[in-house]
Protein backbone atom coordinates (compact mmCIF):
# COMPACT_ATOMS: atom_id res chain seq x y z
CA UNK A 1 0.00 0.00 0.00
CA UNK A 2 1.16 3.50 -0.88
CA UNK A 3 -0.50 6.59 0.58
CA UNK A 4 -0.23 10.36 0.76
CA UNK A 5 -0.83 12.19 4.04
CA UNK A 6 -3.13 15.20 4.25
CA UNK A 7 -2.71 17.33 7.38
CA UNK A 8 -5.39 19.85 8.35
CA UNK A 9 -4.64 22.12 11.27
CA UNK A 10 -7.97 23.70 12.13
CA UNK A 11 -8.71 26.18 14.87
CA UNK A 12 -10.09 23.50 17.18
CA UNK A 13 -8.22 20.36 16.13
CA UNK A 14 -5.38 18.79 14.16
CA UNK A 15 -6.41 16.11 11.68
CA UNK A 16 -4.31 13.76 9.56
CA UNK A 17 -5.63 11.42 6.88
CA UNK A 18 -3.79 8.76 4.91
CA UNK A 19 -5.22 8.52 1.40
CA UNK A 20 -4.63 5.56 -0.91
CA UNK A 21 -4.79 7.03 -4.45
CA UNK A 22 -4.95 3.62 -6.10
CA UNK A 23 -7.90 2.44 -4.02
CA UNK A 24 -9.27 6.02 -3.98
CA UNK A 25 -10.13 5.94 -0.30
CA UNK A 26 -8.95 7.22 3.08
CA UNK A 27 -7.40 4.22 4.81
CA UNK A 28 -6.58 5.81 8.17
CA UNK A 29 -7.22 9.03 10.06
CA UNK A 30 -6.33 10.66 13.37
CA UNK A 31 -7.44 13.76 15.22
CA UNK A 32 -6.23 15.72 18.26
CA UNK A 33 -8.00 18.68 19.84
CA UNK A 34 -6.40 22.12 20.21
CA UNK A 35 -7.12 24.58 23.00
CA UNK A 36 -7.47 28.35 22.64
CA UNK A 37 -6.55 31.35 24.77
CA UNK A 38 -9.42 33.86 24.65
CA UNK A 39 -9.92 37.23 26.35
CA UNK A 40 -12.71 39.80 26.24
CA UNK A 41 -10.55 42.30 24.33
CA UNK A 42 -10.80 40.07 21.25
CA UNK A 43 -7.61 38.09 21.91
CA UNK A 44 -7.65 34.62 20.36
CA UNK A 45 -4.30 32.82 20.62
CA UNK A 46 -2.64 29.41 20.71
CA UNK A 47 0.86 28.17 21.47
CA UNK A 48 3.13 26.92 18.68
CA UNK A 49 4.25 23.93 20.74
CA UNK A 50 0.64 22.72 20.82
CA UNK A 51 0.85 22.19 17.05
CA UNK A 52 3.99 20.06 17.30
CA UNK A 53 2.49 18.00 20.12
CA UNK A 54 -0.81 17.44 18.29
CA UNK A 55 0.90 16.41 15.05
CA UNK A 56 3.20 14.05 16.96
CA UNK A 57 0.21 12.36 18.61
CA UNK A 58 -1.65 12.08 15.28
CA UNK A 59 1.24 10.30 13.55
CA UNK A 60 1.83 8.12 16.63
CA UNK A 61 -1.76 6.82 16.41
CA UNK A 62 -0.99 5.19 13.02
CA UNK A 63 0.65 1.79 12.83
CA UNK A 64 4.26 1.63 11.66
CA UNK A 65 3.06 -0.03 8.45
CA UNK A 66 0.67 2.85 7.82
CA UNK A 67 3.39 5.44 8.48
CA UNK A 68 5.86 3.62 6.23
CA UNK A 69 3.31 3.78 3.38
CA UNK A 70 3.44 7.60 3.17
CA UNK A 71 4.94 8.79 -0.13
CA UNK A 72 4.26 12.54 0.18
CA UNK A 73 2.67 15.01 2.62
CA UNK A 74 0.46 18.06 2.13
CA UNK A 75 -0.43 20.59 4.84
CA UNK A 76 -3.48 22.78 5.31
CA UNK A 77 -3.64 25.38 8.09
CA UNK A 78 -6.00 28.08 9.28
CA UNK A 79 -5.22 31.32 7.47
CA UNK A 80 -3.79 34.64 8.70
CA UNK A 81 -2.31 33.35 11.96
CA UNK A 82 1.04 34.81 13.03
CA UNK A 83 3.66 32.32 14.26
CA UNK A 84 6.64 34.43 15.46
CA UNK A 85 9.93 32.52 15.85
CA UNK A 86 13.43 33.42 16.94
CA UNK A 87 16.67 32.43 15.22
CA UNK A 88 16.51 28.97 16.86
CA UNK A 89 12.99 28.32 15.56
CA UNK A 90 11.37 28.83 18.97
CA UNK A 91 8.23 30.92 19.43
CA UNK A 92 8.85 34.35 20.96
CA UNK A 93 5.14 34.78 21.72
CA UNK A 94 1.81 33.02 21.27
CA UNK A 95 0.27 32.44 17.84
CA UNK A 96 -2.33 35.13 17.17
CA UNK A 97 -5.21 33.55 15.23
CA UNK A 98 -7.44 34.54 12.33
CA UNK A 99 -10.32 35.34 14.71
CA UNK A 100 -8.24 37.60 16.95
CA UNK A 101 -9.80 41.08 16.80
CA UNK A 102 -7.51 42.80 19.30
CA UNK A 103 -5.58 44.48 16.47
CA UNK A 104 -8.19 47.00 15.31
CA UNK A 105 -5.96 49.90 16.39
CA UNK A 106 -3.02 48.50 14.42
CA UNK A 107 -5.24 48.26 11.32
CA UNK A 108 -6.12 51.94 11.73
CA UNK A 109 -2.48 52.95 12.13
CA UNK A 110 -1.33 51.03 9.04
CA UNK A 111 -4.24 52.29 6.93
CA UNK A 112 -3.66 55.94 7.91
CA UNK A 113 0.08 55.66 7.25
CA UNK A 114 -0.60 54.11 3.83
CA UNK A 115 -2.97 56.93 2.86
CA UNK A 116 -6.37 55.33 3.36
CA UNK A 117 -8.30 52.25 2.31
CA UNK A 118 -7.84 52.73 -1.43
CA UNK A 119 -4.09 52.96 -1.00
CA UNK A 120 -4.05 49.76 1.07
CA UNK A 121 -6.14 47.92 -1.53
CA UNK A 122 -3.74 49.03 -4.26
CA UNK A 123 -0.84 47.55 -2.29
CA UNK A 124 -2.29 44.26 -1.00
CA UNK A 125 -5.58 43.76 -2.93
CA UNK A 126 -7.50 43.83 0.36
CA UNK A 127 -8.49 46.13 3.19
CA UNK A 128 -6.37 46.07 6.34
CA UNK A 129 -8.55 43.90 8.61
CA UNK A 130 -7.91 42.60 12.14
CA UNK A 131 -8.04 39.00 10.96
CA UNK A 132 -5.03 39.41 8.68
CA UNK A 133 -1.40 38.85 9.65
CA UNK A 134 0.08 42.32 9.08
CA UNK A 135 -1.63 44.07 12.02
CA UNK A 136 -0.68 41.15 14.29
CA UNK A 137 2.98 41.83 13.55
CA UNK A 138 2.58 45.51 14.41
CA UNK A 139 0.68 44.50 17.56
CA UNK A 140 3.65 42.38 18.67
CA UNK A 141 6.03 45.27 17.98
CA UNK A 142 3.90 47.74 19.98
CA UNK A 143 2.79 45.52 22.87
CA UNK A 144 5.61 42.96 23.24
CA UNK A 145 8.78 44.84 22.21
CA UNK A 146 11.18 42.41 23.90
CA UNK A 147 9.62 39.47 22.04
CA UNK A 148 9.60 41.45 18.80
CA UNK A 149 13.32 42.20 19.16
CA UNK A 150 13.99 38.44 18.95
CA UNK A 151 11.83 37.94 15.84
CA UNK A 152 13.62 36.15 13.00
CA UNK A 153 10.99 34.09 11.19
CA UNK A 154 7.42 35.15 10.31
CA UNK A 155 5.28 32.14 9.54
CA UNK A 156 1.67 31.23 8.96
CA UNK A 157 0.36 28.12 10.75
CA UNK A 158 0.71 25.81 7.75
CA UNK A 159 4.20 27.17 7.05
CA UNK A 160 5.16 26.32 10.62
CA UNK A 161 4.19 22.68 10.08
CA UNK A 162 6.16 22.67 6.82
CA UNK A 163 9.09 24.08 8.81
CA UNK A 164 8.79 21.31 11.41
CA UNK A 165 8.72 18.70 8.65
CA UNK A 166 11.43 20.06 6.34
CA UNK A 167 13.41 22.74 8.16
CA UNK A 168 12.78 25.09 5.21
CA UNK A 169 11.48 28.64 5.52
CA UNK A 170 9.29 29.35 2.49
CA UNK A 171 5.72 30.39 1.65
CA UNK A 172 3.38 29.97 -1.32
CA UNK A 173 1.12 32.60 -2.91
CA UNK A 174 -2.24 31.35 -1.66
CA UNK A 175 -1.64 31.66 2.07
CA UNK A 176 0.69 34.66 1.55
CA UNK A 177 -2.17 36.56 -0.08
CA UNK A 178 -4.05 36.46 3.24
CA UNK A 179 -1.34 38.25 5.20
CA UNK A 180 -2.10 41.81 3.98
CA UNK A 181 1.65 41.98 3.26
CA UNK A 182 1.45 40.51 -0.24
CA UNK A 183 0.23 41.79 -3.59
CA UNK A 184 -1.54 38.81 -5.13
CA UNK A 185 -1.88 40.39 -8.58
CA UNK A 186 1.88 40.98 -8.81
CA UNK A 187 2.70 37.90 -6.71
CA UNK A 188 5.24 39.70 -4.56
CA UNK A 189 5.62 41.19 -1.08
CA UNK A 190 4.19 44.69 -0.69
CA UNK A 191 7.28 46.63 0.27
CA UNK A 192 5.40 49.80 1.22
CA UNK A 193 3.11 48.10 3.74
CA UNK A 194 6.04 46.15 5.16
CA UNK A 195 7.97 49.40 5.60
CA UNK A 196 5.11 51.03 7.50
CA UNK A 197 5.23 48.23 10.07
CA UNK A 198 9.03 48.09 10.25
CA UNK A 199 11.73 49.21 7.77
CA UNK A 200 13.45 45.84 8.27
CA UNK A 201 10.32 43.68 8.00
CA UNK A 202 10.67 42.75 4.32
CA UNK A 203 14.06 41.22 5.08
CA UNK A 204 12.44 38.80 7.55
CA UNK A 205 9.84 37.45 5.13
CA UNK A 206 10.33 34.09 3.38
CA UNK A 207 10.88 33.42 -0.30
CA UNK A 208 7.74 32.68 -2.31
CA UNK A 209 7.52 29.38 -4.18
CA UNK A 210 5.05 28.19 -6.81
CA UNK A 211 2.12 26.19 -5.46
CA UNK A 212 3.09 23.20 -7.60
CA UNK A 213 6.55 23.04 -5.99
CA UNK A 214 7.62 21.12 -2.93
CA UNK A 215 8.27 23.02 0.28
CA UNK A 216 11.07 20.51 0.76
CA UNK A 217 11.58 16.95 1.88
CA UNK A 218 11.02 15.42 5.30
CA UNK A 219 14.24 15.99 7.23
CA UNK A 220 16.10 13.30 9.13
CA UNK A 221 15.18 14.91 12.45
CA UNK A 222 11.49 15.14 11.51
CA UNK A 223 11.49 11.51 10.32
CA UNK A 224 12.81 10.39 13.70
CA UNK A 225 10.54 12.72 15.65
CA UNK A 226 7.28 11.85 13.87
CA UNK A 227 8.13 8.27 12.93
CA UNK A 228 7.57 8.85 9.19
CA UNK A 229 9.77 8.20 6.13
CA UNK A 230 12.59 10.66 5.60
CA UNK A 231 13.26 12.33 2.26
CA UNK A 232 9.67 12.23 0.98
CA UNK A 233 8.31 15.47 -0.53
CA UNK A 234 6.17 17.93 1.41
CA UNK A 235 4.02 19.99 -0.97
CA UNK A 236 3.75 23.76 -0.72
CA UNK A 237 0.54 23.44 1.29
CA UNK A 238 -1.79 26.37 1.82
CA UNK A 239 -4.50 27.96 3.89
CA UNK A 240 -7.52 25.91 4.89
CA UNK A 241 -9.72 27.64 2.31
CA UNK A 242 -7.17 27.09 -0.46
CA UNK A 243 -6.94 23.41 0.44
CA UNK A 244 -10.71 23.24 0.82
CA UNK A 245 -11.00 24.47 -2.76
CA UNK A 246 -8.85 21.56 -3.96
CA UNK A 247 -10.73 19.15 -1.69
CA UNK A 248 -14.06 20.14 -3.25
CA UNK A 249 -12.85 20.33 -6.85
CA UNK A 250 -13.18 24.13 -6.95
CA UNK A 251 -10.18 24.54 -9.23
CA UNK A 252 -12.08 25.82 -12.29
CA UNK A 253 -14.44 28.73 -12.96
CA UNK A 254 -18.13 28.19 -12.24
CA UNK A 255 -18.11 26.48 -8.86
CA UNK A 256 -18.32 27.98 -5.39
CA UNK A 257 -17.34 26.30 -2.15
CA UNK A 258 -19.15 27.35 1.01
CA UNK A 259 -17.81 26.29 4.40
CA UNK A 260 -20.01 26.31 7.48
CA UNK A 261 -17.53 26.00 10.33
CA UNK A 262 -16.50 28.23 13.21
CA UNK A 263 -16.11 30.84 10.50
CA UNK A 264 -18.17 30.93 7.33
CA UNK A 265 -16.47 31.21 3.96
CA UNK A 266 -17.58 31.42 0.36
CA UNK A 267 -14.98 31.21 -2.39
CA UNK A 268 -14.49 30.30 -6.03
CA UNK A 269 -11.66 29.78 -8.49
CA UNK A 270 -10.79 32.45 -11.05
CA UNK A 271 -8.12 32.53 -13.76
CA UNK A 272 -7.70 36.28 -13.26
CA UNK A 273 -7.66 38.53 -10.16
CA UNK A 274 -11.15 39.11 -8.79
CA UNK A 275 -12.00 41.09 -5.66
CA UNK A 276 -14.25 43.69 -4.09
CA UNK A 277 -12.77 44.39 -0.63
CA UNK A 278 -15.34 47.11 0.12
CA UNK A 279 -18.07 44.45 -0.08
CA UNK A 280 -16.09 41.84 1.81
CA UNK A 281 -14.78 39.88 -1.19
CA UNK A 282 -11.07 39.43 -0.52
CA UNK A 283 -8.61 39.14 -3.39
CA UNK A 284 -6.69 35.98 -2.55
CA UNK A 285 -4.55 33.68 -4.66
CA UNK A 286 -5.34 30.00 -4.95
CA UNK A 287 -2.88 27.28 -4.02
CA UNK A 288 -3.11 25.88 -7.53
CA UNK A 289 -1.69 28.87 -9.43
CA UNK A 290 -4.84 30.95 -10.04
CA UNK A 291 -6.95 33.22 -7.84
CA UNK A 292 -9.44 32.58 -5.06
CA UNK A 293 -11.84 35.48 -4.37
CA UNK A 294 -13.25 34.82 -0.92
CA UNK A 295 -15.75 36.13 1.60
CA UNK A 296 -15.21 35.28 5.26
CA UNK A 297 -17.52 35.82 8.20
CA UNK A 298 -16.15 35.23 11.69
CA UNK A 299 -19.40 33.86 13.10
CA UNK A 300 -21.08 30.87 11.52
CA UNK A 301 -21.66 27.76 13.61
CA UNK A 302 -20.69 29.96 16.57
CA UNK A 303 -24.25 31.31 16.62
CA UNK A 304 -25.90 27.90 16.58
CA UNK A 305 -23.48 26.43 19.12
CA UNK A 306 -24.05 29.30 21.54
CA UNK A 307 -27.82 29.06 21.10
CA UNK A 308 -27.80 25.29 21.36
CA UNK A 309 -25.84 25.47 24.62
CA UNK A 310 -28.23 28.10 25.95
CA UNK A 311 -31.22 25.86 25.26
CA UNK A 312 -29.47 22.69 26.44
CA UNK A 313 -30.11 20.86 23.15
CA UNK A 314 -28.11 18.24 21.27
CA UNK A 315 -27.21 18.82 17.62
CA UNK A 316 -30.09 16.73 16.25
CA UNK A 317 -32.52 18.17 18.78
CA UNK A 318 -31.50 21.68 17.77
CA UNK A 319 -32.13 20.93 14.08
CA UNK A 320 -35.52 19.43 14.91
CA UNK A 321 -36.40 22.48 16.98
CA UNK A 322 -35.38 24.89 14.18
CA UNK A 323 -37.25 22.87 11.54
CA UNK A 324 -40.54 23.60 13.32
CA UNK A 325 -40.22 27.35 12.63
CA UNK A 326 -41.24 28.85 9.26
CA UNK A 327 -38.93 30.49 6.73
CA UNK A 328 -37.88 33.84 8.15
CA UNK A 329 -38.41 32.62 11.73
CA UNK A 330 -41.70 34.54 12.07
CA UNK A 331 -39.77 37.82 11.94
CA UNK A 332 -37.08 36.98 14.50
CA UNK A 333 -33.67 38.20 13.24
CA UNK A 334 -30.36 36.99 14.65
CA UNK A 335 -27.22 39.15 14.27
CA UNK A 336 -24.52 36.57 15.14
CA UNK A 337 -21.43 38.69 15.88
CA UNK A 338 -20.21 36.79 18.96
CA UNK A 339 -16.56 37.20 17.86
CA UNK A 340 -16.82 40.68 16.40
CA UNK A 341 -17.09 40.49 12.61
CA UNK A 342 -14.95 40.74 9.51
CA UNK A 343 -17.70 40.96 6.89
CA UNK A 344 -19.05 43.51 7.46
CA UNK A 345 -15.90 44.98 9.03
CA UNK A 346 -17.10 45.35 12.64
CA UNK A 347 -14.33 44.00 14.90
CA UNK A 348 -16.17 45.35 17.95
CA UNK A 349 -19.51 43.90 16.88
CA UNK A 350 -21.78 42.05 19.29
CA UNK A 351 -24.51 39.46 18.82
CA UNK A 352 -28.16 40.37 19.18
CA UNK A 353 -31.64 38.94 18.58
CA UNK A 354 -34.21 41.37 17.22
CA UNK A 355 -37.70 41.51 15.87
CA UNK A 356 -39.18 39.60 18.79
CA UNK A 357 -42.76 40.05 19.92
CA UNK A 358 -44.95 38.27 22.44
CA UNK A 359 -46.19 36.11 19.57
CA UNK A 360 -42.90 35.01 17.97
CA UNK A 361 -40.53 34.70 20.96
CA UNK A 362 -40.06 30.93 20.82
CA UNK A 363 -37.10 28.56 20.95
CA UNK A 364 -38.04 27.32 17.49
CA UNK A 365 -37.86 30.78 15.89
CA UNK A 366 -34.64 31.73 17.67
CA UNK A 367 -32.99 28.44 16.68
CA UNK A 368 -33.93 28.80 13.02
CA UNK A 369 -32.93 32.48 12.99
CA UNK A 370 -29.46 31.47 14.22
CA UNK A 371 -29.13 29.02 11.33
CA UNK A 372 -30.49 31.48 8.78
CA UNK A 373 -28.10 34.23 9.89
CA UNK A 374 -25.08 32.16 8.82
CA UNK A 375 -26.41 31.80 5.28
CA UNK A 376 -27.55 35.42 5.04
CA UNK A 377 -23.92 36.36 5.70
CA UNK A 378 -22.87 34.13 2.80
CA UNK A 379 -25.42 35.73 0.49
CA UNK A 380 -23.66 39.06 0.93
CA UNK A 381 -20.64 37.38 -0.66
CA UNK A 382 -22.67 35.77 -3.44
CA UNK A 383 -24.03 39.17 -4.45
CA UNK A 384 -20.48 40.53 -4.57
CA UNK A 385 -19.44 37.61 -6.83
CA UNK A 386 -22.39 38.21 -9.12
CA UNK A 387 -21.72 41.95 -9.33
CA UNK A 388 -18.22 41.14 -10.65
CA UNK A 389 -19.64 38.86 -13.34
CA UNK A 390 -18.91 35.51 -11.67
CA UNK A 391 -21.70 33.10 -12.60
CA UNK A 392 -21.84 30.12 -10.28
CA UNK A 393 -23.51 26.89 -11.39
CA UNK A 394 -23.57 25.24 -7.98
CA UNK A 395 -22.25 25.44 -4.43
CA UNK A 396 -20.23 22.70 -2.81
CA UNK A 397 -20.92 22.73 0.92
CA UNK A 398 -18.37 21.69 3.56
CA UNK A 399 -17.75 22.18 7.27
CA UNK A 400 -19.66 20.89 10.28
CA UNK A 401 -22.83 22.70 9.25
CA UNK A 402 -22.94 20.83 5.92
CA UNK A 403 -24.02 17.67 7.76
CA UNK A 404 -27.36 19.27 8.62
CA UNK A 405 -30.08 18.52 6.07
CA UNK A 406 -31.97 21.60 7.26
CA UNK A 407 -28.95 23.85 6.76
CA UNK A 408 -28.42 22.45 3.24
CA UNK A 409 -32.05 23.23 2.45
CA UNK A 410 -31.79 26.76 3.85
CA UNK A 411 -28.58 27.33 1.85
CA UNK A 412 -30.15 26.18 -1.43
CA UNK A 413 -33.10 28.53 -1.02
CA UNK A 414 -31.24 31.58 0.33
CA UNK A 415 -28.53 31.34 -2.35
CA UNK A 416 -30.90 30.08 -5.09
CA UNK A 417 -28.32 27.56 -6.28
CA UNK A 418 -28.01 23.77 -6.16
CA UNK A 419 -26.16 22.56 -3.06
CA UNK A 420 -23.89 19.52 -3.27
CA UNK A 421 -21.78 17.93 -0.57
CA UNK A 422 -18.39 16.26 -1.16
CA UNK A 423 -18.11 12.60 -0.22
CA UNK A 424 -15.25 13.33 2.17
CA UNK A 425 -16.08 15.21 5.36
CA UNK A 426 -12.48 16.43 5.54
CA UNK A 427 -12.22 18.74 2.53
CA UNK A 428 -9.11 20.62 3.70
CA UNK A 429 -7.22 17.44 4.64
CA UNK A 430 -8.34 15.83 1.38
CA UNK A 431 -7.22 18.90 -0.56
CA UNK A 432 -3.83 18.73 1.15
CA UNK A 433 -3.55 15.05 0.19
CA UNK A 434 -4.43 15.77 -3.45
CA UNK A 435 -1.93 18.65 -3.52
CA UNK A 436 0.67 16.19 -2.21
CA UNK A 437 -0.22 13.89 -5.13
CA UNK A 438 0.16 16.87 -7.49
CA UNK A 439 3.57 17.64 -6.03
CA UNK A 440 4.60 13.98 -6.28
CA UNK A 441 3.54 13.88 -9.94
CA UNK A 442 5.37 17.10 -10.72
CA UNK A 443 8.60 15.64 -9.37
CA UNK A 444 8.75 13.52 -12.51
CA UNK A 445 9.43 14.89 -15.98
CA UNK A 446 5.72 14.86 -16.87
CA UNK A 447 3.67 17.66 -15.28
CA UNK A 448 0.42 16.69 -13.56
CA UNK A 449 -2.81 18.71 -14.01
CA UNK A 450 -4.52 19.59 -10.75
CA UNK A 451 -7.95 19.63 -12.44
CA UNK A 452 -7.48 16.08 -13.67
CA UNK A 453 -6.49 14.99 -10.17
CA UNK A 454 -9.57 16.52 -8.55
CA UNK A 455 -11.80 14.96 -11.22
CA UNK A 456 -10.31 11.58 -10.36
CA UNK A 457 -10.16 11.80 -6.58
CA UNK A 458 -12.85 14.25 -5.39
CA UNK A 459 -16.30 12.67 -5.31
CA UNK A 460 -19.67 14.23 -4.48
CA UNK A 461 -22.68 12.79 -2.62
CA UNK A 462 -25.10 12.99 -5.54
CA UNK A 463 -27.92 11.60 -3.37
CA UNK A 464 -27.69 14.71 -1.15
CA UNK A 465 -28.02 17.32 -3.91
CA UNK A 466 -30.57 19.95 -2.83
CA UNK A 467 -32.25 22.12 -5.48
CA UNK A 468 -33.78 25.50 -4.65
CA UNK A 469 -37.56 25.63 -4.36
CA UNK A 470 -38.99 28.72 -6.18
CA UNK A 471 -41.61 29.45 -3.51
CA UNK A 472 -39.05 29.17 -0.71
CA UNK A 473 -36.58 31.33 -2.66
CA UNK A 474 -39.19 34.11 -2.82
CA UNK A 475 -39.86 33.83 0.93
CA UNK A 476 -36.15 33.97 1.70
CA UNK A 477 -35.64 37.01 -0.50
CA UNK A 478 -38.01 38.84 1.84
CA UNK A 479 -36.38 37.43 4.99
CA UNK A 480 -32.93 38.42 3.71
CA UNK A 481 -34.18 41.95 3.07
CA UNK A 482 -35.31 42.13 6.71
CA UNK A 483 -31.93 40.83 7.88
CA UNK A 484 -30.00 43.48 5.93
CA UNK A 485 -32.36 46.18 7.25
CA UNK A 486 -31.63 45.24 10.85
CA UNK A 487 -27.91 44.86 10.09
CA UNK A 488 -27.79 48.34 8.60
CA UNK A 489 -29.46 49.73 11.73
CA UNK A 490 -27.08 48.17 14.28
CA UNK A 491 -23.79 48.42 12.33
CA UNK A 492 -23.13 52.07 13.34
CA UNK A 493 -23.15 51.01 17.01
CA UNK A 494 -19.97 49.00 16.46
CA UNK A 495 -18.01 51.13 13.98
HELIX and SHEET records of a PDB file:
HELIX    1   1 UNK A   48  UNK A   60  1                                  13    
HELIX    2   2 UNK A   64  UNK A   68  1                                   5    
HELIX    3   3 UNK A  104  UNK A  114  1                                  11    
HELIX    4   4 UNK A  117  UNK A  124  1                                   8    
HELIX    5   5 UNK A  133  UNK A  143  1                                  11    
HELIX    6   6 UNK A  145  UNK A  149  1                                   5    
HELIX    7   7 UNK A  157  UNK A  166  1                                  10    
HELIX    8   8 UNK A  173  UNK A  176  1                                   4    
HELIX    9   9 UNK A  191  UNK A  197  1                                   7    
HELIX   10  10 UNK A  201  UNK A  204  5                                   4    
HELIX   11  11 UNK A  220  UNK A  226  1                                   7    
HELIX   12  12 UNK A  240  UNK A  247  1                                   8    
HELIX   13  13 UNK A  277  UNK A  279  5                                   3    
HELIX   14  14 UNK A  301  UNK A  311  1                                  11    
HELIX   15  15 UNK A  315  UNK A  323  1                                   9    
HELIX   16  16 UNK A  329  UNK A  331  5                                   3    
HELIX   17  17 UNK A  363  UNK A  387  1                                  25    
HELIX   18  18 UNK A  400  UNK A  403  5                                   4    
HELIX   19  19 UNK A  405  UNK A  415  1                                  11    
HELIX   20  20 UNK A  427  UNK A  442  1                                  16    
HELIX   21  21 UNK A  450  UNK A  457  1                                   8    
HELIX   22  22 UNK A  462  UNK A  464  5                                   3    
HELIX   23  23 UNK A  470  UNK A  491  1                                  22    
HELIX   24  24 UNK A  492  UNK A  494  5                                   3    
SHEET    1   A 6 UNK A  25  UNK A  33  0                                        
SHEET    2   A 6 UNK A  13  UNK A  20 -1                                        
SHEET    3   A 6 UNK A   3  UNK A   9 -1                                        
SHEET    4   A 6 UNK A  70  UNK A  77  1                                        
SHEET    5   A 6 UNK A 233  UNK A 235  1                                        
SHEET    6   A 6 UNK A 214  UNK A 217 -1                                        
SHEET    1   B 5 UNK A  25  UNK A  33  0                                        
SHEET    2   B 5 UNK A  13  UNK A  20 -1                                        
SHEET    3   B 5 UNK A   3  UNK A   9 -1                                        
SHEET    4   B 5 UNK A  70  UNK A  77  1                                        
SHEET    5   B 5 UNK A 238  UNK A 239  1                                        
SHEET    1   C 3 UNK A  37  UNK A  38  0                                        
SHEET    2   C 3 UNK A  44  UNK A  46 -1                                        
SHEET    3   C 3 UNK A  95  UNK A  96 -1                                        
SHEET    1   D 2 UNK A  83  UNK A  85  0                                        
SHEET    2   D 2 UNK A 153  UNK A 155 -1                                        
SHEET    1   E 2 UNK A 170  UNK A 172  0                                        
SHEET    2   E 2 UNK A 207  UNK A 209  1                                        
SHEET    1   F 2 UNK A 182  UNK A 183  0                                        
SHEET    2   F 2 UNK A 188  UNK A 189 -1                                        
SHEET    1   G 6 UNK A 281  UNK A 285  0                                        
SHEET    2   G 6 UNK A 291  UNK A 297 -1                                        
SHEET    3   G 6 UNK A 264  UNK A 270 -1                                        
SHEET    4   G 6 UNK A 255  UNK A 260 -1                                        
SHEET    5   G 6 UNK A 394  UNK A 398  1                                        
SHEET    6   G 6 UNK A 418  UNK A 421  1                                        
SHEET    1   H 2 UNK A 333  UNK A 335  0                                        
SHEET    2   H 2 UNK A 352  UNK A 354 -1                                        
END                                                                             
